[in-house]
C-alpha cells in the first residue's frame, strides 16, 4: 500500500526574478505583498430566536507588491514608471510574473499578476558618511494574483 501523503520540499524565497510581458526585467533582493484577502460580508439569517449571523466572502483584495533591489545603471523600472506618468490615455497595464527558481536554476513556482502598473518608485537616501549599497524599491498595483 502506498502512502497518499507526499513530502514536498519548501521553496527557498531567495532566488527570484521579475518578468513583464514574459521578459525577465530584473532580479530582486526582496519582495513583499504577495497576498489575497476577501472582504467579509455578514448577514442575518432566520427569524425570532433562530437568527444567526452568516459570513460570506465579498470582493477579493490584492496586496501591493513591493520589490527591492540594489540600484544599478539598469533603467527598466524607471522607464516603466515614466511610461505610466506619460500615458495620455488609459493606464498602460502590464502582465507581470514573480518567478521563483530552485537550486538548479530551474523555475519552481510563479506568481502571475494581471493589470499591473507601478504606483511608487523610491531610491535610498543619500548620505556622504555612509558606504551602504543604494536600494531602489518599486510598488506595484495589480488587479489579480495567481499562483502557478
Secondary structure, DSSP 8 states (H G I E B T S, - for coil): ---S--------TT-EEEEETTEEEEE-SEEE---EEEEEEEEEESSGGG-EEEEEEEEEEE--EEEEEE--S--HHHHHHHHHHH-SSS---EEEEEEEE-TTS-EEEEEEEEEEEEEEEEE----TT-----EEEEEEE-SEEEE-
